[in-house]
Amino acid sequence: MPLFPGADFEVSAPLKTTLDDSDCLLGVDSAEALFRITKANLLAALTSSRSGGMSDPYFSDVVLLTHFDSLVDVTGKTLTLGGDAQIISSDKKYGNGCLLLDGSGDYLALPNHVDFDFSTGLDFTIECYVKLASMSSGFKAITARSVVNSDSTFNLDINNATIRLTGWYTTYISVPHGMAVGNWYYIAVKREGNVLSLFIDAVLKGSFTGSTNFPNTNTFTFGGDPLSGAVATLDGKIDEVRITKRARTISQIPSIPFPNN
C-alpha cells in the first residue's frame, strides 16, 4: 500500500497489525525530513517518561509503585533489599532497572504500613513482572507476608510446574503455570469482594471464592519469604511492582510501564 499519500514520493509496503520490539516506524517531520522511531521510543514518548501522557485513572488508589529506578517508590515509601538482592540496569522489562535475586536468601521488603492492610472486605490488586532464571520442585515466593500459625498469611509462590496462593493452613489457588525460564511474565493477583483471582499474562489461571483476611501484620516481601529462609527465594528478576487498593480489570498485558500519575 502507498505510504505518505499526497507527498512527492511514494513507498509501497505490506501492512502490519502488530509491532515487534525491533521494528521501527517511519515518519516525516515539519521540515519534510524522513525519520524513524523504534517501538520502545514510541511507547516512551506516549508516556512522556512515565510522568505525563498516558495516565492511570486509579492512580489515587495506588499504594506502591516501583520501576526499580531507586529504592524509593513513586508514593515515597522506602524499600529495603534483603540478602544480597540487587537493583541492576540490564535485562529489565521497562524503565532503568529491575530487581535481581539469586535464589539464596534475597528479597525486597516493604515498609510495614496501613496501606498494605488487605483485611476482609478490602479490594486490592498486586501486579509485577517476573523472569525466572531457574525452577525447581521447591516453592519459591513471588510475594509473601507470613504470619505464624495464622491464615492471615498471604503467600504467592511457584515451583517448576505450579503457581499457588496460600495462607498458613489453606491453599486458595493451585494451578499449572506453563511458564518457561528466561521469559518475562506479567503476574497479577486481585481480590474483588470475596473472590481471589490469579492471572498470568492477563489470562485467568484460577480463583477462590470465600472469606479471606490479610491484615497489615509482619513484613510484606517480594522475591522471598524471610520466615521460610533462603530456600523460599526466587532465582530470577522482578520488575514493575504495583499495589492498588482496588480490584483492577486484568484484560491484557500492559504494553507500557505503569504510569506515575
Buried (B, 14 or more C-beta within 10 A) or exposed (E): EEEBEEEEEEEEEEEEEEBEEEEEEEEEEEEEEEEEEBBEEBBBEEBBEBEEBBEBEBBEBBBBBBBBBEEEBBBEBEBEBBBEBBBEEEEBBBBEBBBBBBBEBBBBBBBEEEBBBBEEEBBBBBBBBBBBBEBEEEBBBBBBBBBEEBBBBBBBBBBBEBBBBBBBEEEBBBBEBEBEEEEBBBBBBBBBEEBBBBBBBBEEBBBBEEEBBBBBBBBBBBBBBBBBEBBBBBBBBBBBBBBBBBBBEBEEBBEBBBBBB
